Amino acid sequence: MEFEHTSVLLKETIENLRIKPDGVYVDGTLGGGGHSYEIASALGDKGRLFGIDQDEAAIEAAGRRLKPYQDKVTLIRDNYCNMRQALKQAGVEKVDGILLDLGVSSFQLDNIERGFSYRYDTALDMRMDQRKTVTAKDIVNQYTQTELYHIIRDYGEEQFAQNIAKHIVKARADKPIETTGELNDIIRAAIPAKMRATGGHPSKRTFQAIRIECNKELEVLRDSLDDMIDLLTVEGRICIITFHSLEDRIVKTAFRKNESPCTCPPDFPVCVCGQASKGKVITRKPILPSGEELAENKRSKSAKLRVFCRT
């Protein structure tokens, strides 16, 4: 199966990266290489692009797509949270731009064996990096009812989280929950019939929540942002596309904190805390997909792009 993923907010992201032909850029969520292809095509002979992804299929697919630019592109199979270390090993201390597209790819959703989607009956997996040991099956069968409730409520923003967690625990008491189909049935039974008739597939939010927990997506993002901003050269930019309100909030908060880190009381005449601004937020409000893009790619619906510039 070919790794396909329609790059969301592609034009807006490339414009905001302000690519310099001789610059050094990092795509921390390489995917199928859609954004990276546009970055690489804008680079001159001295420009460099590092593409990072923890998914082996993404690395292979992007390698094929970026072959015309292989002399200026380096692909690294890793999590973007290890970006600084990976770049240091390549002899790079600073970069001119960083991109993160945090959406799960169409390939991952549509590849039955990966267990990301509620549309197919297959083994519960959901690992973006298949070298990791913890799967969705482990979460569903080993987490306490309280832990499941908090994950489904917070990461899935599911109003029936309490009842879904309760049904999961009850079902696994008889036998382990092993497939997406089994989990679908449990979720469906936990949501009132009247509510199932509206608002899309009943499992959508719960599957999203378990995927986020399985891959520690929010922790990785929260723990990486300051480090990535520190990697930027003066006037270097970081562009982040989110698809979840919690992701967007983390990015928004981190960008604001790096712009205005001063912790002094408002009535102090001068700053004494020593916390200096690292740059400025370019996007006071996030950039959203155009009507045309929404019509062409329904998966772009919840996308938001935020941009920060180092000073």
C-alpha positions as CSV (number, residue, x, y, z in Angstrom):
1,M,0.0,0.0,0.0
2,E,1.4,3.4,-1.0
3,F,2.0,6.0,1.7
4,E,-0.5,8.7,0.8
5,H,-1.3,11.9,2.7
6,T,-2.7,15.1,1.3
7,S,-0.6,17.8,2.9
8,V,-2.8,20.2,4.8
9,L,-2.3,24.0,4.6
10,L,0.6,23.4,2.2
11,K,0.8,26.8,0.5
12,E,0.3,28.7,3.8
13,T,3.0,26.7,5.6
14,I,5.6,27.1,2.8
15,E,4.9,30.8,2.6
16,N,5.3,31.2,6.4
17,L,8.6,29.3,6.5
18,R,10.1,32.1,4.4
19,I,12.6,29.5,2.8
20,K,16.1,30.8,2.1
21,P,17.8,28.9,-0.8
22,D,20.9,28.2,1.4
23,G,19.0,27.6,4.6
24,V,18.7,24.5,6.8
25,Y,15.2,23.2,7.5
26,V,13.6,20.3,9.4
27,D,10.4,18.6,8.7
28,G,9.8,16.9,12.1
29,T,6.8,14.9,10.9
30,L,7.8,13.8,7.5
31,G,4.9,11.6,6.6
32,G,4.7,11.0,2.8
33,G,7.0,14.0,2.2
34,G,4.4,16.5,0.8
35,H,5.6,19.5,2.7
36,S,9.2,18.4,2.4
37,Y,9.0,18.2,-1.3
38,E,8.0,21.8,-1.5
39,I,10.8,22.8,0.9
40,A,13.4,20.8,-1.0
41,S,12.4,22.3,-4.3
42,A,12.9,25.8,-3.0
43,L,16.5,25.0,-1.7
44,G,19.6,25.8,-3.7
45,D,22.8,23.7,-3.9
46,K,23.9,24.8,-0.4
47,G,20.5,24.3,1.3
48,R,19.7,21.3,3.4
49,L,16.6,19.5,4.6
50,F,16.3,17.0,7.4
51,G,13.2,14.9,7.4
52,I,12.3,13.1,10.6
53,D,9.6,10.4,11.2
54,Q,9.2,7.5,13.5
55,D,7.2,5.5,11.0
56,E,9.3,3.2,8.8
57,A,6.7,3.3,6.0
58,A,6.8,7.1,6.0
59,I,10.6,7.1,5.7
60,E,10.5,4.7,2.8
61,A,7.7,6.6,0.9
62,A,9.3,10.0,1.5
63,G,12.6,8.6,0.3
64,R,11.0,7.7,-3.0
65,R,9.2,11.1,-3.3
66,L,12.3,13.1,-2.5
67,K,14.7,11.2,-4.7
68,P,15.1,14.2,-7.1
69,Y,16.6,16.1,-4.2
70,Q,18.5,13.3,-2.4
71,D,21.7,15.3,-2.5
72,K,20.3,18.0,-0.1
73,V,17.9,15.8,1.9
74,T,18.7,13.6,5.0
75,L,16.0,11.2,6.3
76,I,16.1,10.2,10.0
77,R,13.8,7.6,11.6
78,D,13.2,9.0,15.0
79,N,10.7,10.9,17.0
80,Y,10.9,14.7,16.5
81,C,11.4,15.1,20.3
82,N,15.0,13.9,19.6
83,M,15.5,16.5,16.9
84,R,18.4,18.4,18.7
85,Q,20.4,15.2,19.3
86,A,19.8,13.9,15.7
87,L,20.9,17.2,14.2
88,K,23.9,17.4,16.4
89,Q,25.0,14.0,15.2
90,A,24.8,15.4,11.7
91,G,26.9,18.4,12.7
92,V,24.1,20.9,12.7
93,E,23.6,23.3,15.7
94,K,21.1,25.8,14.3
95,V,18.3,25.7,11.6
96,D,16.4,28.3,9.7
97,G,13.0,26.6,9.9
98,I,11.1,23.8,11.5
99,L,7.8,22.3,10.4
100,L,5.5,19.9,12.4
101,D,2.3,18.5,10.8
102,L,0.7,16.7,13.7
103,G,-2.1,15.0,11.8
104,V,-2.2,11.2,11.6
105,S,-1.7,10.3,7.9
106,S,-4.3,8.9,5.5
107,F,-2.0,5.9,5.0
108,Q,-1.9,5.1,8.7
109,L,-5.7,5.4,9.0
110,D,-6.3,3.4,5.8
111,N,-3.7,0.7,6.4
112,I,-5.9,-2.0,8.0
113,E,-3.0,-3.7,9.8
114,R,-2.0,-0.6,11.8
115,G,-5.2,-0.6,13.8
116,F,-5.7,3.2,13.8
117,S,-9.2,3.2,12.2
118,Y,-12.6,2.2,13.6
119,R,-13.6,1.4,10.0
120,Y,-11.8,-1.9,9.9
121,D,-11.8,-5.0,12.2
122,T,-8.2,-5.7,13.0
123,A,-5.8,-6.1,15.9
124,L,-5.7,-3.1,18.2
125,D,-2.3,-1.5,17.6
126,M,-2.1,2.3,16.8
127,R,1.7,2.6,17.2
128,M,3.2,5.2,15.0
129,D,6.6,3.7,15.7
130,Q,6.3,-0.1,15.6
131,R,9.5,-0.5,17.5
132,K,7.6,0.6,20.6
133,T,6.1,-2.1,22.8
134,V,3.0,-0.5,24.2
135,T,-0.1,-0.9,21.9
136,A,-3.7,0.2,22.0
137,K,-4.5,-3.3,23.2
138,D,-2.3,-2.8,26.2
139,I,-4.0,0.5,27.1
140,V,-7.6,-0.9,26.7
141,N,-6.9,-4.0,28.7
142,Q,-4.5,-2.8,31.4
143,Y,-5.4,0.8,32.3
144,T,-7.7,1.3,35.2
145,Q,-11.3,2.5,34.7
146,T,-10.3,5.9,36.1
147,E,-7.3,6.2,33.7
148,L,-9.4,5.2,30.7
149,Y,-12.1,7.7,31.7
150,H,-9.6,10.6,31.9
151,I,-7.9,9.7,28.6
152,I,-11.2,9.4,26.7
153,R,-12.6,12.5,28.3
154,D,-9.5,14.7,27.9
155,Y,-7.9,13.5,24.7
156,G,-11.2,12.5,22.9
157,E,-13.4,15.2,24.4
158,E,-16.0,12.5,24.6
159,Q,-19.1,13.3,26.7
160,F,-19.8,9.6,27.4
161,A,-16.2,8.9,28.6
162,Q,-17.3,7.6,32.0
163,N,-19.7,5.1,30.5
164,I,-17.3,3.9,27.8
165,A,-14.6,3.3,30.4
166,K,-17.0,1.4,32.5
167,H,-18.1,-0.8,29.6
168,I,-14.5,-1.5,28.6
169,V,-13.6,-2.7,32.0
170,K,-16.8,-4.8,32.2
171,A,-16.1,-6.4,28.8
172,R,-12.5,-7.2,29.5
173,A,-13.4,-9.0,32.7
174,D,-14.8,-11.8,30.5
175,K,-12.0,-11.9,28.0
176,P,-9.3,-9.5,26.7
177,I,-10.3,-6.9,24.1
178,E,-8.2,-7.7,21.1
179,T,-9.6,-6.1,18.0
180,T,-10.9,-2.8,16.8
181,G,-14.2,-4.4,16.0
182,E,-14.6,-5.6,19.6
183,L,-13.8,-2.2,20.9
184,N,-16.3,-0.6,18.4
185,D,-19.1,-2.8,19.7
186,I,-18.3,-1.9,23.3
187,I,-18.3,1.8,22.6
188,R,-21.5,1.6,20.6
189,A,-23.2,-0.1,23.5
190,A,-22.0,2.6,25.9
191,I,-23.5,5.5,23.9
192,P,-27.3,6.1,23.9
193,A,-28.9,5.2,20.6
194,K,-30.3,8.7,20.1
195,M,-26.8,10.2,20.4
196,R,-25.3,7.6,18.0
197,A,-27.6,8.8,15.3
198,T,-25.8,12.2,15.1
199,G,-22.2,13.5,15.3
200,G,-20.4,10.9,13.1
201,H,-19.1,7.5,14.1
202,P,-19.5,6.7,17.8
203,S,-15.9,5.4,18.1
204,K,-14.2,8.4,16.5
205,R,-13.4,10.3,19.7
206,T,-12.4,7.2,21.8
207,F,-10.1,5.9,19.1
208,Q,-8.4,9.3,18.8
209,A,-7.9,9.4,22.6
210,I,-6.3,5.9,22.7
211,R,-4.0,6.8,19.8
212,I,-2.9,10.0,21.5
213,E,-2.1,8.1,24.7
214,C,-0.5,5.2,22.9
215,N,2.0,7.5,21.1
216,K,2.3,10.0,24.0
217,E,1.6,12.7,21.4
218,L,0.7,15.6,23.8
219,E,3.7,14.9,26.2
220,V,6.1,14.8,23.3
221,L,4.8,18.1,21.9
222,R,4.8,19.8,25.2
223,D,8.3,18.7,26.1
224,S,9.8,19.6,22.6
225,L,8.6,23.1,21.8
226,D,11.1,25.1,23.8
227,D,14.0,23.0,22.5
228,M,12.9,23.5,18.9
229,I,12.6,27.3,19.3
230,D,16.1,27.3,20.8
231,L,17.4,25.5,17.6
232,L,16.2,28.4,15.4
233,T,18.6,31.0,14.0
234,V,17.7,34.7,14.2
235,E,14.6,35.2,12.0
236,G,14.2,31.4,11.8
237,R,10.6,30.2,11.9
238,I,8.7,27.3,13.3
239,C,5.3,26.3,11.7
240,I,3.0,23.9,13.5
241,I,-0.2,22.4,12.2
242,T,-2.5,20.9,14.8
243,F,-5.7,18.9,14.5
244,H,-6.8,18.8,18.2
245,S,-7.8,21.5,20.6
246,L,-5.3,20.3,23.2
247,E,-2.4,20.3,20.8
248,D,-3.4,23.8,19.6
249,R,-3.5,25.0,23.2
250,I,-0.1,23.6,24.0
251,V,1.4,25.3,20.9
252,K,-0.4,28.6,21.6
253,T,0.8,28.7,25.2
254,A,4.4,27.8,24.4
255,F,4.6,30.4,21.6
256,R,3.2,33.1,23.9
257,K,5.5,32.1,26.8
258,N,8.6,32.3,24.5
259,E,7.5,35.7,23.3
260,S,6.7,37.1,26.7
261,P,8.5,35.0,29.4
262,C,8.8,37.8,32.0
263,T,7.4,36.6,35.4
264,C,7.7,40.0,37.2
265,P,4.6,41.5,38.8
266,P,2.8,44.0,36.4
267,D,3.6,46.9,38.8
268,F,7.4,46.4,38.6
269,P,8.9,49.4,36.8
270,V,11.6,47.2,35.2
271,C,12.1,43.5,34.6
272,V,14.2,41.8,37.2
273,C,13.5,38.2,36.5
274,G,16.0,38.0,33.6
275,Q,13.7,36.1,31.3
276,A,14.3,37.5,27.8
277,S,11.9,37.1,24.9
278,K,13.1,34.6,22.3
279,G,10.9,35.9,19.5
280,K,7.5,36.9,18.3
281,V,4.2,35.1,17.5
282,I,3.4,35.7,13.9
283,T,-0.1,34.2,14.1
284,R,-2.2,36.0,16.7
285,K,-5.0,33.8,15.4
286,P,-4.3,30.5,13.8
287,I,-4.4,30.2,10.0
288,L,-7.2,27.9,8.9
289,P,-7.8,26.0,5.7
290,S,-9.5,27.9,2.8
291,G,-13.0,26.9,1.7
292,E,-11.5,25.4,-1.4
293,E,-9.2,23.2,0.6
294,L,-12.0,22.1,2.9
295,A,-14.0,21.1,-0.1
296,E,-11.1,19.0,-1.6
297,N,-9.9,17.4,1.7
298,K,-12.4,16.8,4.5
299,R,-9.5,15.7,6.8
300,S,-8.3,19.4,6.8
301,K,-11.4,20.4,8.7
302,S,-9.9,20.8,12.2
303,A,-6.4,22.0,11.0
304,K,-4.8,25.1,12.5
305,L,-1.4,26.6,11.7
306,R,0.5,28.7,14.2
307,V,3.9,30.3,13.4
308,F,6.7,31.7,15.7
309,C,9.7,33.7,14.6
310,R,13.0,33.8,16.5
311,T,14.6,37.2,17.2
